[in-house]
Amino acid sequence: MEFFCYHRDRVGSVGLRDELSEGHWSYMDRYAAEMIARGPTLDGGMPTGSVHIVDLPDPAAARAFAFDEPNYQAGVYRDVLLRRWRNTLGRTMWDFPGSRTGGNRYLVLGLGEGQPADLTVPPENDGLIAYGPLLSDDGTGWLGTAALVRAPGPDAARAVLTPDRYAAIEVHNWQPGGRPS
């Protein structure tokens, strides 16, 4: 089962995040084989959250992944969005055919309302790094759509989702993650 996890940072927690970086990396190293995508969201180069898309056995394992994470345990994060997710591209971010460098990258979150939208991969998808619906725990209810996108700017990134089909669409600067070399 695939899960989308977005830990949003608490204001003023950058110092604590920095102190805990090795604990965070060690924890994430344990899930390297299960990672579909990962990386921080940023505002002006400062972290605002962490995205992890993982393939885990069940919702209990996903909750353990999200809430046992050292930054969460220490209070770096103010909240966590954890949802089932379907990998409509069928690949990881490391399989993205585009360059690992160049271009702007974004997390686009469409928070669902009403009838499901954007269940299939958009036809113009050269910039899609990861894409899929956010689902209820049992996988039957549509709750929105999450995408990691390479785009020239936030408006172009937002355009991967159908306007007026969501209660809200968030666009965050995103950087592909992994343990620094």
VOPA-127912 format. One line per 8 residues: number of its first residue (from 1); their letters; for each residue x, y, z of N, C-alpha, C. Coordinates in nm, 4 decimals. Example, Ala and Ser with C-alpha at 12.3 -4.5 7.8 and 13.67 -1.06 7.14 Angstrom:
% VOPA-127912
1> AS> 1.3190:-0.5690:0.7800:1.2300:-0.4500:0.7800:1.3200:-0.3300:0.7800 ~ 1.2850:-0.2250:0.7080:1.3670:-0.1060:0.7140:1.2900:0.0030:0.7870;
//
This chain:
% VOPA-127912
1> MEFFCYHR> 0.0844:-0.1179:0.0000:0.0000:0.0000:0.0000:0.0886:0.1237:0.0000 ~ 0.0500:0.2203:-0.0781:0.1281:0.3429:-0.0866:0.0629:0.4516:-0.0024 ~ 0.1483:0.5319:0.0617:0.1015:0.6374:0.1505:0.1759:0.7664:0.1221 ~ 0.1013:0.8772:0.1308:0.1566:1.0115:0.1185:0.1623:1.0700:0.2589 ~ 0.2790:1.1181:0.2984:0.2973:1.1759:0.4321:0.3610:1.3138:0.4166 ~ 0.2949:1.4156:0.4720:0.3497:1.5511:0.4687:0.3533:1.6046:0.6108 ~ 0.4744:1.6115:0.6660:0.4963:1.6732:0.7971:0.5177:1.8226:0.7741 ~ 0.4351:1.9052:0.8370:0.4501:2.0510:0.8243:0.5240:2.1025:0.9475;
9> DRVGSVGL> 0.6275:2.1832:0.9236:0.7093:2.2336:1.0333:0.6326:2.3329:1.1209 ~ 0.6674:2.3292:1.2471:0.6200:2.4288:1.3428:0.7060:2.5538:1.3240 ~ 0.6475:2.6707:1.3343:0.7214:2.7961:1.3219:0.8322:2.7985:1.4278 ~ 0.9504:2.8371:1.3848:1.0621:2.8495:1.4775:1.1329:2.7186:1.5102 ~ 1.1086:2.6146:1.4334:1.1673:2.4843:1.4666:1.2914:2.4490:1.3839 ~ 1.3426:2.5428:1.3047:1.4566:2.5135:1.2167:1.5791:2.4689:1.2970 ~ 1.6075:2.5355:1.4071:1.7230:2.4985:1.4891:1.7116:2.3563:1.5413 ~ 1.5932:2.3209:1.5917:1.5706:2.1855:1.6411:1.5818:2.0851:1.5278;
17> RDELSEGH> 1.5277:2.1184:1.4127:1.5386:2.0318:1.2945:1.6856:2.0056:1.2619 ~ 1.7666:2.1124:1.2647:1.9097:2.0979:1.2363:1.9776:2.0060:1.3375 ~ 1.9467:2.0231:1.4659:2.0046:1.9387:1.5715:1.9732:1.7912:1.5512 ~ 1.8550:1.7626:1.4973:1.8076:1.6250:1.4841:1.8364:1.5630:1.3479 ~ 1.9114:1.6318:1.2635:1.9252:1.5862:1.1247:1.9806:1.4436:1.1144 ~ 2.0815:1.4081:1.1917:2.1367:1.2724:1.1803:2.0342:1.1680:1.2248 ~ 1.9580:1.1960:1.3291:1.8523:1.1039:1.3720:1.7459:1.0867:1.2648 ~ 1.7101:1.1961:1.1990:1.6133:1.1909:1.0900:1.6675:1.1044:0.9758;
25> WSYMDRYA> 1.7934:1.1287:0.9343:1.8507:1.0533:0.8235:1.8617:0.9052:0.8583 ~ 1.9044:0.8744:0.9796:1.9160:0.7339:1.0205:1.7803:0.6653:1.0175 ~ 1.6779:0.7361:1.0632:1.5423:0.6813:1.0612:1.4971:0.6562:0.9177 ~ 1.5179:0.7540:0.8298:1.4754:0.7405:0.6908:1.5553:0.6347:0.6162 ~ 1.6812:0.6146:0.6541:1.7621:0.5096:0.5919:1.6954:0.3730:0.6084 ~ 1.6249:0.3539:0.7169:1.5566:0.2253:0.7409:1.4452:0.2004:0.6403 ~ 1.3965:0.3059:0.5744:1.2851:0.2956:0.4797:1.3280:0.3195:0.3350 ~ 1.4572:0.3160:0.3083:1.5071:0.3479:0.1735:1.4418:0.2621:0.0659;
33> AEMIARGP> 1.4240:0.1345:0.0909:1.3663:0.0446:-0.0099:1.2184:0.0718:-0.0350 ~ 1.1502:0.1344:0.0609:1.0069:0.1607:0.0497:0.9753:0.2994:-0.0071 ~ 1.0761:0.3848:-0.0241:1.0540:0.5232:-0.0670:1.0175:0.5312:-0.2145 ~ 0.9111:0.6065:-0.2408:0.8709:0.6411:-0.3770:0.9212:0.7823:-0.4083 ~ 0.9132:0.8701:-0.3100:0.9633:1.0073:-0.3238:0.9823:1.0652:-0.1846 ~ 1.0680:1.1655:-0.1775:1.0936:1.2310:-0.0494:1.1581:1.3659:-0.0724 ~ 1.1527:1.4509:0.0286:1.2229:1.5782:0.0223:1.1512:1.6872:0.0976 ~ 1.2232:1.7946:0.1281:1.1659:1.9047:0.2044:1.0871:2.0030:0.1176;
41> TLDGGMPT> 0.9888:2.0665:0.1794:0.9286:2.1856:0.1208:1.0033:2.3050:0.1799 ~ 1.0087:2.4128:0.1017:1.0933:2.5263:0.1394:1.0215:2.6580:0.1149 ~ 1.0637:2.7585:0.1907:1.0207:2.8963:0.1685:1.1454:2.9818:0.1822 ~ 1.1919:3.0368:0.0706:1.3139:3.1167:0.0741:1.4347:3.0365:0.1193 ~ 1.4384:2.9101:0.0878:1.5503:2.8247:0.1262:1.5384:2.7643:0.2652 ~ 1.4407:2.8088:0.3421:1.4202:2.7555:0.4776:1.3170:2.6432:0.4722 ~ 1.3414:2.5322:0.5434:1.2460:2.4215:0.5411:1.1129:2.4591:0.6055 ~ 1.0054:2.4108:0.5433:0.8701:2.4321:0.5965:0.7980:2.3000:0.6197;
49> GSVHIVDL> 0.8597:2.1903:0.5751:0.7969:2.0600:0.5925:0.8766:1.9523:0.5227 ~ 0.8267:1.8286:0.5344:0.8923:1.7129:0.4729:0.7882:1.6239:0.4079 ~ 0.8118:1.5893:0.2817:0.7246:1.4990:0.2071:0.7911:1.3624:0.2005 ~ 0.7133:1.2591:0.2288:0.7593:1.1210:0.2108:0.6444:1.0421:0.1507 ~ 0.6699:0.9795:0.0371:0.5728:0.8887:-0.0230:0.6352:0.7498:-0.0129 ~ 0.5672:0.6603:0.0591:0.6250:0.5301:0.0921:0.5274:0.4169:0.0629 ~ 0.5831:0.3017:0.0349:0.5058:0.1802:0.0130:0.5226:0.0937:0.1371 ~ 0.4166:0.0815:0.2161:0.4206:0.0097:0.3438:0.3074:-0.0925:0.3489;
57> PDPAAARA> 0.3155:-0.1900:0.4397:0.2187:-0.3001:0.4398:0.0742:-0.2614:0.4697 ~ 0.0537:-0.1589:0.5560:-0.0827:-0.1283:0.5980:-0.0868:0.0087:0.6667 ~ -0.2088:0.0585:0.6968:-0.2203:0.1892:0.7622:-0.1481:0.1973:0.8973 ~ -0.1442:0.0890:0.9724:-0.0748:0.0909:1.1018:0.0753:0.1153:1.0814 ~ 0.1333:0.0510:0.9823:0.2751:0.0725:0.9524:0.2992:0.2164:0.9065 ~ 0.2064:0.2720:0.8307:0.2192:0.4111:0.7849:0.2115:0.5076:0.9027 ~ 0.1195:0.4827:0.9953:0.1106:0.5684:1.1139:0.2383:0.5591:1.1965 ~ 0.2916:0.4393:1.2126:0.4170:0.4236:1.2863:0.5289:0.5007:1.2156;
65> FAFDEPNY> 0.5384:0.4891:1.0831:0.6383:0.5634:1.0066:0.6260:0.7130:1.0347 ~ 0.5063:0.7672:1.0252:0.4846:0.9116:1.0387:0.5079:0.9629:1.1803 ~ 0.4617:0.8889:1.2796:0.4608:0.9419:1.4155:0.5777:0.8955:1.5026 ~ 0.6549:0.7979:1.4570:0.7767:0.7590:1.5280:0.8986:0.8353:1.4766 ~ 0.8808:0.9117:1.3711:0.9898:0.9881:1.3101:1.0491:1.0830:1.4158 ~ 1.1823:1.0902:1.4299:1.2445:1.1703:1.5360:1.2043:1.3175:1.5378 ~ 1.1923:1.3809:1.4226:1.1506:1.5221:1.4221:1.0087:1.5376:1.4761 ~ 0.9202:1.4459:1.4409:0.7844:1.4509:1.4944:0.7874:1.4327:1.6466;
73> QAGVYRDV> 0.8606:1.3330:1.6917:0.8687:1.3039:1.8352:0.9224:1.4225:1.9151 ~ 1.0138:1.4995:1.8559:1.0766:1.6121:1.9255:0.9979:1.7423:1.9140 ~ 0.8928:1.7456:1.8302:0.8113:1.8661:1.8195:0.8476:1.9591:1.7053 ~ 0.9261:1.9129:1.6083:0.9589:1.9971:1.4924:0.8335:2.0263:1.4110 ~ 0.7441:1.9284:1.4002:0.6285:1.9424:1.3128:0.5055:1.9889:1.3881 ~ 0.4258:2.0718:1.3212:0.3003:2.1186:1.3816:0.1842:2.0271:1.3482 ~ 0.1904:1.9615:1.2313:0.0852:1.8660:1.1957:0.1351:1.7714:1.0880 ~ 0.0573:1.6672:1.0673:0.0932:1.5635:0.9710:-0.0288:1.5313:0.8858;
81> LLRRWRNT> -0.0109:1.5334:0.7547:-0.1117:1.4853:0.6614:-0.0663:1.3467:0.6173 ~ -0.1429:1.2454:0.6510:-0.1100:1.1076:0.6164:-0.2310:1.0467:0.5480 ~ -0.2138:1.0059:0.4224:-0.3234:0.9504:0.3429:-0.2727:0.8346:0.2579 ~ -0.3625:0.7394:0.2331:-0.3334:0.6400:0.1293:-0.3144:0.7171:-0.0004 ~ -0.2392:0.6589:-0.0895:-0.2050:0.7256:-0.2156:-0.1897:0.6187:-0.3217 ~ -0.2179:0.6522:-0.4450:-0.1999:0.5576:-0.5551:-0.0985:0.6154:-0.6532 ~ 0.0061:0.5415:-0.6778:0.1153:0.5832:-0.7650:0.0742:0.5633:-0.9113 ~ 0.0063:0.6612:-0.9692:-0.0440:0.6466:-1.1056:0.0669:0.6476:-1.2106;
89> LGRTMWDF> 0.1860:0.6972:-1.1749:0.2985:0.6952:-1.2690:0.3732:0.5621:-1.2628 ~ 0.3571:0.4882:-1.1523:0.4207:0.3579:-1.1398:0.5720:0.3619:-1.1293 ~ 0.6264:0.4704:-1.0765:0.7719:0.4812:-1.0638:0.8070:0.5611:-0.9388 ~ 0.9360:0.5647:-0.9080:0.9842:0.6472:-0.7978:1.0388:0.7782:-0.8537 ~ 1.0701:0.8712:-0.7649:1.1285:0.9981:-0.8102:1.2653:0.9757:-0.8734 ~ 1.3341:0.8683:-0.8353:1.4655:0.8383:-0.8912:1.4540:0.7876:-1.0347 ~ 1.3336:0.7434:-1.0729:1.3084:0.6975:-1.2099:1.2579:0.8094:-1.3006 ~ 1.2369:0.9283:-1.2456:1.1874:1.0420:-1.3244:1.2798:1.0627:-1.4442;
97> PGSRTGGN> 1.2244:1.0639:-1.5669:1.3094:1.0741:-1.6852:1.3720:1.2119:-1.7047 ~ 1.3229:1.3124:-1.6331:1.3809:1.4456:-1.6455:1.5086:1.4574:-1.5649 ~ 1.5789:1.5637:-1.5866:1.7049:1.5884:-1.5176:1.6839:1.6039:-1.3672 ~ 1.7801:1.5595:-1.2901:1.7758:1.5768:-1.1437:1.8078:1.7210:-1.1060 ~ 1.8587:1.7986:-1.1997:1.8901:1.9377:-1.1725:1.8157:2.0256:-1.2723 ~ 1.8109:2.1523:-1.2414:1.7465:2.2477:-1.3309:1.5961:2.2495:-1.3146 ~ 1.5383:2.3667:-1.3306:1.3937:2.3822:-1.3181:1.3501:2.3917:-1.1729 ~ 1.2323:2.4430:-1.1548:1.1727:2.4548:-1.0225:1.0890:2.3306:-0.9949;
105> RYLVLGLG> 1.0861:2.2910:-0.8701:1.0084:2.1729:-0.8314:0.9097:2.2123:-0.7222 ~ 0.7914:2.1504:-0.7286:0.6832:2.1875:-0.6384:0.6082:2.0644:-0.5878 ~ 0.5560:2.0783:-0.4679:0.4535:1.9887:-0.4165:0.3210:2.0589:-0.4428 ~ 0.2298:1.9902:-0.5113:0.0959:2.0433:-0.5360:-0.0020:1.9518:-0.4641 ~ -0.0779:2.0086:-0.3713:-0.1778:1.9340:-0.2941:-0.3152:1.9884:-0.3251 ~ -0.3993:1.9059:-0.3819:-0.5390:1.9412:-0.4037:-0.6219:1.8715:-0.2972 ~ -0.6835:1.9487:-0.2092:-0.7643:1.8931:-0.1014:-0.9072:1.8773:-0.1518 ~ -0.9525:1.7529:-0.1576:-1.0746:1.7176:-0.2277:-1.2022:1.7734:-0.1703;
113> EGQPADLT> -1.2989:1.7884:-0.2629:-1.4335:1.8324:-0.2284:-1.5249:1.7855:-0.3415 ~ -1.6305:1.7162:-0.3069:-1.7239:1.6735:-0.4100:-1.6776:1.5506:-0.4852 ~ -1.7093:1.5480:-0.6137:-1.6780:1.4337:-0.6988:-1.5274:1.4230:-0.7225 ~ -1.4760:1.3012:-0.7305:-1.3331:1.2832:-0.7572:-1.2895:1.3516:-0.8865 ~ -1.1673:1.4019:-0.8839:-1.1096:1.4690:-1.0005:-0.9655:1.4214:-1.0185 ~ -0.9157:1.4336:-1.1392:-0.7749:1.4100:-1.1689:-0.7269:1.2716:-1.1233 ~ -0.8067:1.1702:-1.1517:-0.7708:1.0337:-1.1121:-0.6696:0.9696:-1.2066 ~ -0.6588:1.0222:-1.3259:-0.5628:0.9683:-1.4225:-0.4532:1.0710:-1.4473;
121> VPPENDGL> -0.3437:1.0234:-1.5001:-0.2292:1.1098:-1.5279:-0.2669:1.2113:-1.6358 ~ -0.2385:1.3399:-1.6121:-0.2689:1.4412:-1.7140:-0.1911:1.4139:-1.8431 ~ -0.2491:1.4530:-1.9584:-0.1817:1.4269:-2.0861:-0.0469:1.4984:-2.0979 ~ -0.0358:1.6180:-2.0481:0.0916:1.6920:-2.0497:0.1630:1.6583:-1.9199 ~ 0.2457:1.5526:-1.9212:0.3007:1.5052:-1.7948:0.4522:1.4964:-1.7908 ~ 0.5214:1.5642:-1.8819:0.6679:1.5576:-1.8838:0.7309:1.6048:-1.7532 ~ 0.6637:1.6952:-1.6826:0.7191:1.7485:-1.5584:0.6745:1.6759:-1.4334 ~ 0.5935:1.5715:-1.4472:0.5452:1.5004:-1.3286:0.6520:1.4061:-1.2739;
129> IAYGPLLS> 0.6844:1.4261:-1.1488:0.7816:1.3422:-1.0791:0.7076:1.2325:-1.0032 ~ 0.5972:1.2683:-0.9397:0.5083:1.1745:-0.8706:0.3673:1.2311:-0.8820 ~ 0.2672:1.1422:-0.8919:0.1300:1.1892:-0.9117:0.0336:1.0801:-0.8685 ~ -0.0699:1.1193:-0.7946:-0.1723:1.0223:-0.7593:-0.2772:1.0778:-0.6656 ~ -0.3882:1.0049:-0.6543:-0.4961:1.0480:-0.5663:-0.4650:1.0200:-0.4200 ~ -0.5133:1.1089:-0.3344:-0.5129:1.0881:-0.1901:-0.6423:1.0145:-0.1569 ~ -0.6321:0.9080:-0.0781:-0.7466:0.8199:-0.0543:-0.7727:0.8004:0.0947 ~ -0.8930:0.7565:0.1261:-0.9276:0.7213:0.2642:-0.8466:0.5983:0.3055;
137> DDGTGWLG> -0.8454:0.5687:0.4350:-0.7669:0.4550:0.4863:-0.7997:0.3240:0.4159 ~ -0.9278:0.3050:0.3806:-0.9644:0.1785:0.3143:-0.9414:0.1832:0.1633 ~ -0.8938:0.2964:0.1118:-0.8608:0.3088:-0.0298:-0.9782:0.3325:-0.1221 ~ -1.0990:0.3503:-0.0679:-1.2166:0.3645:-0.1540:-1.2635:0.5090:-0.1720 ~ -1.2339:0.5957:-0.0768:-1.2812:0.7339:-0.0843:-1.1734:0.8282:-0.1346 ~ -1.2088:0.9140:-0.2313:-1.1173:1.0143:-0.2856:-1.1153:1.1355:-0.1944 ~ -0.9946:1.1776:-0.1515:-0.9792:1.2918:-0.0622:-0.8998:1.4055:-0.1255 ~ -0.8485:1.3824:-0.2456:-0.7713:1.4859:-0.3131:-0.6666:1.4252:-0.4039;
145> TAALVRAP> -0.5691:1.5069:-0.4405:-0.4626:1.4653:-0.5302:-0.3323:1.5287:-0.4828 ~ -0.2232:1.4508:-0.4904:-0.0902:1.5025:-0.4575:0.0025:1.4787:-0.5755 ~ 0.0825:1.5805:-0.6064:0.1772:1.5702:-0.7177:0.3072:1.6385:-0.6806 ~ 0.4160:1.5822:-0.7270:0.5464:1.6471:-0.7257:0.5761:1.6791:-0.8712 ~ 0.6059:1.8069:-0.8980:0.6086:1.8571:-1.0354:0.7319:1.9433:-1.0592 ~ 0.7919:1.9291:-1.1768:0.8911:2.0255:-1.2243:0.8165:2.1189:-1.3182 ~ 0.8218:2.2486:-1.2890:0.7461:2.3474:-1.3667:0.8203:2.4806:-1.3632 ~ 0.7908:2.5694:-1.4597:0.8583:2.6991:-1.4616:0.8218:2.7893:-1.3437;
153> GPDAARAV> 0.7054:2.7680:-1.2838:0.6639:2.8498:-1.1710:0.5440:2.7889:-1.1010 ~ 0.5024:2.8482:-0.9892:0.3922:2.7914:-0.9113:0.2593:2.7849:-0.9867 ~ 0.2313:2.8815:-1.0717:0.1056:2.8773:-1.1466:0.1028:2.7604:-1.2446 ~ 0.2154:2.7354:-1.3101:0.2238:2.6208:-1.4013:0.2130:2.4896:-1.3232 ~ 0.2709:2.4857:-1.2048:0.2602:2.3652:-1.1213:0.1149:2.3425:-1.0809 ~ 0.0469:2.4471:-1.0372:-0.0936:2.4379:-0.9969:-0.1811:2.3869:-1.1112 ~ -0.1433:2.4170:-1.2331:-0.2240:2.3818:-1.3508:-0.2306:2.2315:-1.3766 ~ -0.1513:2.1494:-1.3047:-0.1646:2.0045:-1.3233:-0.2965:1.9540:-1.2658;
161> LTPDRYAA> -0.3607:2.0326:-1.1791:-0.4897:1.9947:-1.1226:-0.6009:2.0769:-1.1860 ~ -0.7177:2.0160:-1.1922:-0.8335:2.0821:-1.2523:-0.8837:2.1919:-1.1581 ~ -0.8851:2.3178:-1.2061:-0.9346:2.4273:-1.1203:-1.0809:2.4031:-1.0809 ~ -1.1198:2.4566:-0.9692:-1.2583:2.4542:-0.9200:-1.3090:2.3147:-0.8839 ~ -1.2220:2.2167:-0.8701:-1.2636:2.0827:-0.8307:-1.2150:2.0472:-0.6902 ~ -1.1524:2.1449:-0.6232:-1.0925:2.1213:-0.4921:-1.1370:2.2290:-0.3944 ~ -1.1435:2.1914:-0.2670:-1.1709:2.2903:-0.1622:-1.0542:2.3882:-0.1528 ~ -0.9329:2.3372:-0.1750:-0.8126:2.4207:-0.1744:-0.7036:2.3498:-0.2530;
169> IEVHNWQP> -0.6168:2.4293:-0.3142:-0.4975:2.3763:-0.3796:-0.3791:2.4511:-0.3207 ~ -0.2857:2.3749:-0.2644:-0.1635:2.4315:-0.2075:-0.0480:2.4021:-0.3020 ~ 0.0408:2.4996:-0.3174:0.1621:2.4807:-0.3962:0.2795:2.5213:-0.3078 ~ 0.3728:2.4281:-0.2887:0.4899:2.4510:-0.2046:0.6162:2.4251:-0.2856 ~ 0.7178:2.5086:-0.2681:0.8481:2.4772:-0.3257:0.8946:2.3460:-0.2644 ~ 0.9496:2.2580:-0.3478:0.9924:2.1257:-0.3018:1.1283:2.0941:-0.3608 ~ 1.2070:2.0202:-0.2852:1.3393:1.9783:-0.3307:1.3522:1.8291:-0.3138 ~ 1.3962:1.7564:-0.4176:1.4163:1.6133:-0.3996:1.5110:1.5880:-0.2824;
177> GGRPS> 1.4760:1.4899:-0.1998:1.5529:1.4662:-0.0783:1.6338:1.3386:-0.0811 ~ 1.6930:1.3142:0.0296:1.7797:1.2009:0.0522:1.8975:1.2450:0.1359 ~ 1.9640:1.1503:0.1930:2.0804:1.1824:0.2782:2.1819:1.2610:0.1968 ~ 2.2288:1.3754:0.2502:2.3304:1.4527:0.1783:2.4575:1.3697:0.1606 ~ 2.5223:1.3895:0.0479:2.6470:1.3135:0.0199:2.7626:1.3684:0.0995;
//
